[in-house]
Amino acid sequence: MDPTNNIWQVALALMAIVGVVLLLGFIAKRIKFGRPTASGNLQIVDTTHLGPKEKLVLVRVADQHILFGMNPQCITKLAQYSARGDFEETLEHVQANQV
């Protein structure tokens, strides 16, 4: 058996395995396993990372939007407003109270 032929077989097998892993990762990201669906009463509307372990999460619960600040130690409710209300007005109110 030719050693060069054996190396090519191993290289092709490894490339096929890496390809399958990348494909499964892409599929898992598109399906978004573990996330609430839009049809339920709870939906994650948006997430913004502020640092390596800090983020803001905007959650819709029924007809309310709630803004949370999250870090490894705690989750803090920052603002709550009606989904039908004006978000910019609420954000200005929150900023005014923070100063």
C-alpha positions in Angstrom: 0.0 0.0 0.0 1.3 3.4 -1.0 1.8 5.8 2.0 1.0 8.8 -0.1 -2.4 7.3 -1.1 -3.1 6.6 2.6 -2.4 10.3 3.6 -4.8 11.6 0.9 -7.5 9.3 2.1 -7.0 10.5 5.7 -7.0 14.2 4.5 -10.2 13.7 2.5 -11.9 12.0 5.4 -10.9 14.9 7.8 -12.1 17.5 5.3 -15.5 15.7 5.0 -15.8 15.6 8.8 -15.0 19.3 9.1 -17.5 20.0 6.4 -20.3 18.1 8.2 -19.5 19.9 11.5 -19.7 23.3 9.8 -22.9 22.4 8.0 -24.5 21.2 11.3 -23.4 24.4 13.0 -25.0 26.5 10.2 -28.2 24.6 10.4 -28.3 24.9 14.2 -27.8 28.6 14.0 -30.6 29.0 11.5 -33.0 27.0 13.6 -32.0 28.8 16.8 -32.4 25.9 19.2 -33.6 26.9 22.7 -35.0 30.3 21.7 -38.6 31.2 22.4 -40.7 31.2 19.3 -42.6 34.3 18.1 -45.9 32.6 18.5 -45.6 32.4 22.3 -46.1 35.1 24.9 -42.4 35.5 25.4 -40.0 36.7 22.7 -36.5 38.0 22.8 -36.7 41.1 20.5 -33.1 42.1 20.5 -29.8 41.6 22.3 -26.8 44.0 22.4 -23.5 43.0 23.9 -21.8 45.7 26.0 -18.7 43.8 26.9 -17.5 40.2 27.1 -20.0 39.3 29.9 -22.5 42.2 29.9 -25.4 42.7 27.6 -28.8 44.4 27.1 -31.8 42.2 26.3 -35.1 43.6 25.0 -37.9 41.1 25.8 -41.6 41.2 24.7 -44.0 39.7 27.2 -47.6 39.8 26.0 -48.1 43.5 25.2 -45.2 44.9 27.2 -41.5 45.4 26.3 -39.0 45.0 29.1 -35.3 46.0 28.9 -32.9 44.0 31.0 -29.2 44.5 31.8 -27.4 41.2 32.3 -24.1 40.2 33.7 -22.8 37.0 35.3 -23.8 38.2 38.8 -27.4 39.5 38.2 -30.2 40.5 35.9 -31.5 44.0 36.3 -34.8 45.4 34.9 -34.0 48.7 33.4 -37.2 49.8 31.7 -40.7 48.6 30.9 -43.1 50.1 28.4 -46.2 49.2 26.4 -45.5 47.5 23.1 -47.9 50.0 21.6 -46.1 53.0 23.2 -43.3 55.1 21.9 -39.9 53.5 22.7 -37.9 56.7 22.2 -40.0 58.6 24.7 -39.5 55.8 27.3 -35.7 55.7 26.6 -35.5 59.5 27.1 -37.4 59.0 30.4 -35.0 56.3 31.6 -31.9 58.4 30.6 -33.3 61.4 32.5 -33.8 59.3 35.6 -30.2 57.8 35.4 -28.5 61.2 35.3 
